[in-house]
Amino acid sequence: MGPAPPSLEVQMQDLTLKHGPHLIARAWEAASRPGTAGGDAGAAAGIEDDDRERGRWVTDDVTSRVHERLFDLVELDADVTLADIFKLMDASPLVQQVFRRDFAEELCAEARKGPVAAKPPTTPAAAVEQIEYLELYQCWSLDTSTNLYGWTHRLDLRGVGIVLKEDAPEHRRKRGERIQWSVSLTPLREMLELPVRVNAEVIMTEDDLDAKCYGDEVSKGHRPDVTLGQVIQGVLYELSFHGGPRDQAEFAAGLKERVAAVTAGTPELVSSDDFLSEQDEPACATMFETLGPNTPLLIGRAIQRIDDDKNAARWFEEVFGDEVIVKQQYRGKTGREFRKAYRAAAR
C-alpha cells in the first residue's frame, strides 16, 4: 500500500538523503480535473477537496544537483554515513565552491582517500571512548533578560559514544548512558564509515553573561525540520574548526607537545588569578566602600554566587557581615544587575 496523498495543508514535496549517496526528491503530482487540460498548471496547483485522491507521487534523483536543493528540508535515512555527505559534495562540485570557506575542497580530497580503521581500544578506559555514530544537534543561546535568541540556524556536530556497561565517573556518566565527544581533532578518515543522524531536540542555554546560570540549559524545544545546506555546513564547520586536514594535524601535534611539557613540568605557568585580579581591582574600587580583609579576587568570585533576583548588598551583608560594604549607588541592584555593573567597571 503506497503513501497517502497529501492534504492541502501539508508540504507537497520532500527530500531524502539515502546511503550511496542518493538524494531523492519526491513531489505530489495532481491529476487534472474534468474539463481541464491534462497536467496543466492550474490543475496541479488547485487541488480541491474532491480531487485529493487524484494524482501520484513522482520521485527524482537529484544527486547531481545538490546546489539547487540547499534550502530544501531534508531527512537522512538511518544508514547514511559521513562518507555519503562528502560523496554528495563530489557529485555536485558547485557545492564545494559554496562552502569554500569551510575547507570543503580540502576535506573532500581527504575523504576520497577512503576510510581507515580507528585504533582498537586496548584498555577498559579507552573502550568507553569509542564513537558509535555522529550527531548533528541544535543548541541555541537565549538571553533571558531580553528574550533575545542568539545563533539558531547552524547545526553542530559531535560524536556519540557507545552505551556504557559501567559507570564512568571521570566523564560524569552512568551505566546505560552515552558520552558525547568533540570530533574537531579526530582524523576525518577514521569517521567516514560512522552513521550521521539529526537530533530534533533543541537545547536552549542562558546567553546573558551576567546571569548566575550563564551557559546552563534553561529550556528545551523540538525542531525536526532542517535543510540540506544546514546538514552540510554543520559537518564542515566542526571538521574544519582548526582549518584543513593538514592544519588540524599540526594543531593536534602541537597540543600534544604542550600537554607533554606541562606533564613534565618544564614550562613556566602563570596563574589565572593574576590575570583576574587585574580586572577585579578597579571594579571593587568603583563599587565597594570597603572589602575588609578580603581580596578583590575573592569578592569577584563571590559575586557569581548571588541569585539573579537577590539584592546584592543584602547578600554581602548576610555572607560577609560588616566586612564588605557596597557603595550607596549600587545598593538597590539585584545580583544580575550588580554583575552587569561590575563587569562594566572592570573594563
C-alpha positions as CSV (number, residue, x, y, z in Angstrom):
1,M,0.0,0.0,0.0
2,G,1.6,3.3,-1.1
3,P,1.8,6.5,0.9
4,A,-1.3,8.5,1.4
5,P,-1.8,11.6,-0.8
6,P,-1.1,14.9,0.9
7,S,-3.8,17.1,2.2
8,L,-3.9,20.7,1.1
9,E,-2.2,21.8,4.3
10,V,1.0,19.6,4.1
11,Q,4.1,20.1,2.1
12,M,3.8,19.0,-1.5
13,Q,7.3,17.8,-1.8
14,D,10.1,16.3,0.3
15,L,13.8,15.4,0.1
16,T,15.6,12.3,1.4
17,L,19.3,11.5,1.5
18,K,19.9,7.8,1.2
19,H,23.1,5.7,1.5
20,G,25.1,5.6,-1.7
21,P,24.6,8.5,-1.7
22,H,21.3,9.1,-3.5
23,L,19.4,12.4,-3.0
24,I,15.8,11.7,-3.8
25,A,13.2,14.4,-4.3
26,R,9.6,13.4,-4.1
27,A,6.6,15.5,-5.2
28,W,2.9,15.1,-5.4
29,E,1.7,15.5,-9.0
30,A,-2.1,16.2,-9.1
31,A,-4.2,14.8,-11.8
32,S,-6.2,17.2,-13.9
33,R,-9.9,17.7,-13.1
34,P,-12.7,17.0,-15.5
35,G,-12.9,19.8,-18.1
36,T,-9.3,20.9,-17.8
37,A,-6.3,20.1,-19.9
38,G,-4.3,17.1,-18.6
39,G,-1.4,18.1,-16.5
40,D,-1.9,21.9,-16.8
41,A,-0.5,24.2,-14.1
42,G,-4.0,25.1,-12.8
43,A,-4.9,21.5,-12.1
44,A,-1.5,20.9,-10.4
45,A,-1.8,24.0,-8.2
46,G,-5.5,23.9,-7.4
47,I,-6.3,20.6,-5.8
48,E,-9.7,20.8,-4.2
49,D,-11.3,18.5,-1.6
50,D,-12.9,16.3,-4.2
51,D,-9.5,15.9,-6.1
52,R,-7.2,14.9,-3.3
53,E,-7.3,11.3,-4.2
54,R,-6.4,12.0,-7.8
55,G,-2.7,12.2,-8.6
56,R,0.5,10.4,-7.8
57,W,3.9,10.7,-6.1
58,V,6.8,11.4,-8.5
59,T,10.4,10.8,-7.5
60,D,13.5,12.3,-9.0
61,D,17.2,11.5,-8.2
62,V,18.7,14.9,-7.8
63,T,22.1,13.8,-6.5
64,S,24.0,15.7,-9.2
65,R,22.0,18.9,-8.5
66,V,22.6,19.3,-4.7
67,H,23.4,23.0,-5.2
68,E,19.7,23.5,-6.3
69,R,18.4,21.9,-3.1
70,L,20.5,23.5,-0.3
71,F,17.5,25.4,1.1
72,D,15.1,22.4,0.9
73,L,14.2,20.5,4.1
74,V,15.8,17.0,4.1
75,E,15.6,13.8,6.0
76,L,18.5,11.4,6.4
77,D,18.0,7.7,6.2
78,A,19.3,5.7,9.2
79,D,22.2,4.2,7.2
80,V,23.6,7.5,5.8
81,T,27.3,7.8,6.7
82,L,29.8,10.6,6.8
83,A,31.3,9.3,3.6
84,D,27.9,9.8,1.9
85,I,28.0,13.5,2.9
86,F,31.3,14.0,1.2
87,K,30.4,11.9,-1.9
88,L,27.3,14.1,-2.2
89,M,29.6,17.1,-2.5
90,D,31.7,15.4,-5.1
91,A,28.6,14.5,-7.1
92,S,27.7,18.2,-7.3
93,P,31.1,20.1,-7.3
94,L,29.4,23.6,-7.2
95,V,28.6,22.8,-3.5
96,Q,32.3,22.8,-2.7
97,Q,32.5,26.3,-4.0
98,V,29.5,27.4,-1.9
99,F,31.3,26.0,1.2
100,R,34.8,27.0,0.2
101,R,35.3,29.0,3.4
102,D,34.7,25.8,5.4
103,F,37.6,24.0,3.6
104,A,35.1,21.9,1.6
105,E,37.6,21.1,-1.2
106,E,40.4,20.1,1.1
107,L,38.1,17.9,3.2
108,C,36.6,16.3,0.1
109,A,40.1,15.5,-1.2
110,E,40.9,13.8,2.2
111,A,37.6,11.8,2.2
112,R,38.4,10.5,-1.4
113,K,41.4,8.6,0.1
114,G,38.9,6.3,1.8
115,P,38.3,5.2,5.3
116,V,40.9,4.0,7.8
117,A,40.1,2.0,10.8
118,A,40.5,3.7,14.2
119,K,42.9,2.2,16.6
120,P,41.1,-0.5,18.6
121,P,40.9,0.1,22.4
122,T,43.5,-1.7,24.5
123,T,42.2,-0.7,27.9
124,P,38.8,-0.5,29.6
125,A,39.2,3.3,29.9
126,A,39.9,3.5,26.1
127,A,36.8,1.3,25.4
128,V,34.4,3.9,26.7
129,E,35.9,6.4,24.2
130,Q,34.6,4.6,21.2
131,I,32.1,6.6,19.0
132,E,29.1,4.7,17.7
133,Y,27.6,7.5,15.4
134,L,27.9,11.2,14.6
135,E,25.1,13.5,15.6
136,L,24.0,16.9,14.2
137,Y,22.4,18.6,17.1
138,Q,20.8,22.0,17.9
139,C,21.9,24.3,20.8
140,W,20.5,27.8,20.8
141,S,21.5,30.6,23.1
142,L,18.8,32.7,24.8
143,D,19.3,35.9,26.8
144,T,16.5,35.6,29.3
145,S,16.9,39.2,30.4
146,T,15.9,40.5,26.9
147,N,14.3,37.3,25.4
148,L,16.8,37.6,22.5
149,Y,17.9,34.4,20.8
150,G,21.5,34.1,19.5
151,W,22.7,31.8,16.7
152,T,19.8,29.4,15.7
153,H,20.4,28.2,12.2
154,R,23.6,26.3,12.4
155,L,23.7,22.6,13.4
156,D,26.7,21.4,15.5
157,L,28.4,18.0,15.0
158,R,29.6,15.7,17.8
159,G,30.4,12.0,18.3
160,V,28.1,9.9,20.4
161,G,29.7,7.0,22.3
162,I,28.5,3.5,23.0
163,V,26.0,2.7,25.7
164,L,28.1,2.4,28.8
165,K,28.2,-1.0,30.5
166,E,29.5,0.5,33.7
167,D,29.6,3.9,35.4
168,A,32.2,6.3,34.0
169,P,32.6,8.9,36.9
170,E,35.5,10.6,35.2
171,H,33.1,11.5,32.4
172,R,30.2,12.1,34.7
173,R,28.1,9.4,33.1
174,K,26.3,6.4,34.5
175,R,25.8,2.9,33.2
176,G,23.3,2.9,30.3
177,E,24.2,6.5,29.3
178,R,26.3,7.7,26.4
179,I,29.2,10.1,26.3
180,Q,29.2,13.0,23.8
181,W,32.6,13.7,22.2
182,S,34.1,16.6,20.3
183,V,35.4,15.4,16.9
184,S,37.1,18.6,15.7
185,L,40.5,16.9,16.1
186,T,39.5,13.4,15.1
187,P,41.0,12.4,11.7
188,L,38.3,12.6,9.1
189,R,39.1,9.2,7.5
190,E,38.6,7.4,10.8
191,M,35.0,8.6,10.9
192,L,33.9,8.1,7.3
193,E,32.0,4.9,8.0
194,L,30.1,6.3,11.0
195,P,26.4,6.9,10.6
196,V,25.2,10.6,10.7
197,R,22.0,11.4,12.5
198,V,20.0,14.5,13.2
199,N,18.7,15.2,16.7
200,A,15.4,17.1,16.6
201,E,15.7,18.2,20.2
202,V,16.7,21.8,20.7
203,I,18.6,22.8,23.9
204,M,18.5,26.5,24.9
205,T,21.2,27.8,27.1
206,E,21.5,31.1,29.0
207,D,23.3,33.7,27.0
208,D,23.3,36.6,29.5
209,L,26.9,36.8,30.8
210,D,25.6,38.3,34.0
211,A,23.1,35.6,34.8
212,K,24.1,33.2,37.6
213,C,23.3,30.3,35.3
214,Y,25.2,31.6,32.3
215,G,25.8,28.8,29.8
216,D,23.4,26.4,31.6
217,E,20.3,24.8,30.0
218,V,17.2,27.0,30.6
219,S,14.7,25.4,28.2
220,K,14.2,22.6,25.6
221,G,12.3,22.5,22.3
222,H,11.7,20.4,19.3
223,R,12.6,21.2,15.7
224,P,12.8,18.3,13.3
225,D,13.0,20.4,10.1
226,V,16.5,21.0,8.8
227,T,17.7,22.0,5.4
228,L,20.3,20.1,3.3
229,G,22.5,23.2,3.5
230,Q,22.4,23.1,7.3
231,V,23.4,19.4,7.3
232,I,26.4,20.1,5.0
233,Q,27.5,23.2,6.8
234,G,27.2,21.6,10.3
235,V,29.5,18.8,9.2
236,L,32.1,21.1,7.5
237,Y,32.1,23.7,10.3
238,E,33.1,21.2,13.0
239,L,35.6,19.3,10.9
240,S,37.3,22.5,9.7
241,F,37.3,24.2,13.1
242,H,41.1,24.1,13.2
243,G,41.5,24.5,9.4
244,G,42.0,21.9,6.7
245,P,43.3,18.3,7.4
246,R,46.9,19.4,7.5
247,D,46.2,22.3,9.8
248,Q,44.2,20.0,12.0
249,A,47.1,17.5,12.3
250,E,49.6,20.3,13.1
251,F,47.3,21.7,15.8
252,A,46.8,18.3,17.3
253,A,50.5,17.6,17.4
254,G,51.3,21.0,18.9
255,L,48.6,20.4,21.6
256,K,50.1,17.0,22.5
257,E,53.6,18.7,22.8
258,R,52.2,21.3,25.2
259,V,50.4,18.7,27.3
260,A,53.6,16.6,27.5
261,A,55.6,19.7,28.5
262,V,53.1,20.6,31.3
263,T,53.2,17.0,32.5
264,A,57.0,17.1,32.6
265,G,56.9,20.4,34.5
266,T,59.1,22.3,32.0
267,P,57.1,25.4,31.0
268,E,56.6,28.4,33.3
269,L,52.9,28.6,34.1
270,V,51.1,31.8,35.1
271,S,48.2,31.6,37.5
272,S,44.8,32.7,36.1
273,D,44.4,34.5,39.5
274,D,47.0,37.1,38.4
275,F,45.0,38.0,35.3
276,L,41.6,38.0,37.1
277,S,42.9,40.2,39.9
278,E,43.8,42.9,37.4
279,Q,40.1,43.0,36.4
280,D,38.7,42.7,39.9
281,E,40.7,45.5,41.5
282,P,39.2,48.5,39.5
283,A,35.7,47.1,39.7
284,C,35.9,46.6,43.5
285,A,37.3,50.1,43.9
286,T,34.4,51.5,42.0
287,M,31.5,49.6,43.7
288,F,32.6,48.9,47.3
289,E,33.3,51.2,50.3
290,T,35.5,48.5,51.9
291,L,36.4,44.9,51.4
292,G,37.7,44.3,54.9
293,P,40.4,41.6,54.9
294,N,39.0,40.1,51.6
295,T,40.9,40.3,48.3
296,P,39.3,41.7,45.1
297,L,39.7,38.2,43.5
298,L,37.7,36.6,46.3
299,I,35.0,39.2,46.0
300,G,34.8,38.8,42.2
301,R,34.3,35.1,42.6
302,A,31.7,35.6,45.4
303,I,29.6,37.9,43.1
304,Q,29.0,34.9,40.8
305,R,27.1,33.1,43.6
306,I,24.4,35.8,44.1
307,D,21.0,34.7,42.8
308,D,19.8,36.9,39.9
309,D,16.8,38.4,41.8
310,K,18.5,38.7,45.2
311,N,19.5,42.2,46.4
312,A,23.3,42.1,46.1
313,A,24.1,44.5,49.0
314,R,21.9,42.4,51.4
315,W,23.6,39.2,50.2
316,F,27.1,40.6,51.0
317,E,25.8,41.7,54.4
318,E,24.5,38.2,55.1
319,V,27.6,36.4,53.9
320,F,30.4,38.8,55.0
321,G,28.8,40.8,57.7
322,D,30.2,44.4,58.1
323,E,33.5,43.4,56.4
324,V,32.2,44.2,52.9
325,I,30.1,47.3,52.3
326,V,28.6,48.2,48.9
327,K,28.6,51.9,47.8
328,Q,25.3,53.6,48.1
329,Q,24.6,54.0,44.4
330,Y,24.8,50.2,43.9
331,R,22.8,49.0,46.9
332,G,19.5,48.7,45.1
333,K,20.8,46.3,42.4
334,T,19.9,42.7,42.1
335,G,22.5,40.0,41.6
336,R,22.2,40.1,37.8
337,E,22.2,43.9,37.7
338,F,25.2,44.1,40.1
339,R,27.2,41.6,38.0
340,K,26.5,43.7,34.9
341,A,27.7,46.9,36.6
342,Y,30.7,45.1,38.0
343,R,31.7,43.8,34.5
344,A,31.4,47.3,33.1
345,A,33.5,48.8,35.9
346,A,36.3,46.2,35.2
347,R,36.8,47.4,31.7
